[in-house]
Amino acid sequence: MTIPTTMRALEQTSLKGPQDMRLVSDAAVPTPGAGEVLIRVEVAGVNFADVSKAHGLFGDGPQPPYVAGFEAVGEIVAVGEEVNIPTVGARVVGVGEGAFAEYLLLPAAGAVPVPDDWTAAQALGMVVNWPTALAALKPLGRIAAGETVLIHAAAGATGQAAVVMAKHYGAVVIGTASAGKHETVRALGADYVVDSDADDLAEQVLGLTTGIGADLVLETAGGAAFAASLQAARRVLGRVVVFGLAGGEATVSNGDLVYKHQIQLIGLNIGVLIQSAPEVFGALMGEMMRLIASGVLVPSEPTVYALADGASALTDLETRKTVGKLALRP
Ligand SMILES: NC(=O)c1ccc[n+]([C@@H]2O[C@H](COP(=O)([O-])OP(=O)(O)OC[C@H]3O[C@@H](n4cnc5c(N)ncnc54)[C@H](OP(=O)(O)O)[C@@H]3O)[C@@H](O)[C@H]2O)c1
């Protein structure tokens, strides 16, 4: 197969937001270095982090101009030195910078085979949303059967997986979502759905838990909802796993933790977890594969946009119009 030298790609040209993304047709096709594989992108995953990066709000994020996107599925068309597996021809999903393009480099060690009978789009989620949701629930959140878990953005890509897995582990699930998305969350098996914009979010959760609070909170809402999440967590034994800040930064002081919110506060970044605790990640992926094999986690059906419509996809995600996973097809 002949690999071209240039390709179409979506370039972020400012830090003012996704509207400043433009389609270019002369981006350089990268060459795999040692330990890397080059895939021909079939479909790229859209993540909330892409929105954060477009606004310059992602810690250590790229400076414009940069090819956006970081998650994709595709066929391996070339491998670098020291790569024995996976081989050319394999279909893999992985994470690498510059996924909104026709070709993408992935670290060979992080390229996960697409299950045989899954489409490319269905495999999106396997390396970002699902492991993140599972990490928040299990190794970090220590979910146990009978416990109550509050899951923000429960109709979103990460939240949907979290709802399904939390129910599988025997938890009582309270999901939050915008008004038009409640039915989606209920259909996934959530026991209760609370409006994510509700001013009395904490009071509602306390009401649903006989005043005790949620044993575990998956906190991605940020902004004003962050304080509500802390308020809604069970005193002393309750865990709040913080892994997103869609509504913006929020603070908690040492005084708050001593006098107001006596809860267990845990930070999660899946990239750092992979780097700093590979044994935890390995166990996590093993568990995820078991959940897939047993039919608990089923392939998702992302909403697919054309690559040229990437800015619209990111804007829809940012303005809370979307349900489930979004994808771009180059
Ligand atoms: N730390 C990590 O490693 C990691 C990895 C993956 C994802 N995440 C985080 O997990 C969260 C979900 O990511 P995702 O890619 O799956 O996105 P998503 O959940 O599909 O979409 C984001 C959702 O967040 C909710 N939301 C709440 N407050 C919002 C606000 N002020 N602005 C926009 N949306 C708001 C919206 O749902 P409603 O309108 O229904 O409330 C929105 O649909 C994000 O915060 C993301 O950064 C973190």
The ligand as an ORCA input file, in Angstrom:
! r2SCAN-3c Opt
* xyz 0 1
  N      -9.596     12.760     33.669
  C      -9.665     11.925     32.649
  O      -8.747     11.162     32.403
  C     -10.898     11.935     31.794
  C     -11.049     10.999     30.753
  C     -12.247     10.999     30.019
  C     -13.225     11.932     30.322
  N     -13.003     12.842     31.321
  C     -14.029     13.852     31.672
  O     -15.280     13.210     31.756
  C     -16.285     14.128     31.379
  C     -17.118     13.504     30.290
  O     -16.338     13.450     29.107
  P     -16.963     12.942     27.741
  O     -15.927     13.142     26.715
  O     -17.564     11.601     27.965
  O     -18.122     14.017     27.466
  P     -19.703     13.831     27.566
  O     -20.046     13.377     28.933
  O     -20.183     13.031     26.414
  O     -20.203     15.330     27.368
  C     -20.045     16.264     28.369
  C     -21.322     16.397     29.212
  O     -20.993     17.060     30.421
  C     -22.169     17.632     30.951
  N     -21.892     18.951     31.495
  C     -22.070     19.319     32.767
  N     -21.748     20.593     32.938
  C     -21.361     21.071     31.742
  C     -20.918     22.330     31.287
  N     -20.860     23.387     32.100
  N     -20.585     22.461     29.987
  C     -20.679     21.424     29.143
  N     -21.087     20.181     29.539
  C     -21.433     20.010     30.833
  C     -23.178     17.694     29.803
  O     -24.195     16.749     30.105
  P     -25.623     17.264     30.655
  O     -26.011     18.415     29.759
  O     -26.506     16.093     30.487
  O     -25.406     17.670     32.076
  C     -22.380     17.278     28.592
  O     -23.180     16.618     27.638
  C     -15.587     15.417     30.946
  O     -15.583     16.318     32.043
  C     -14.187     14.950     30.629
  O     -13.236     15.954     30.735
  C     -11.875     12.853     32.039
*
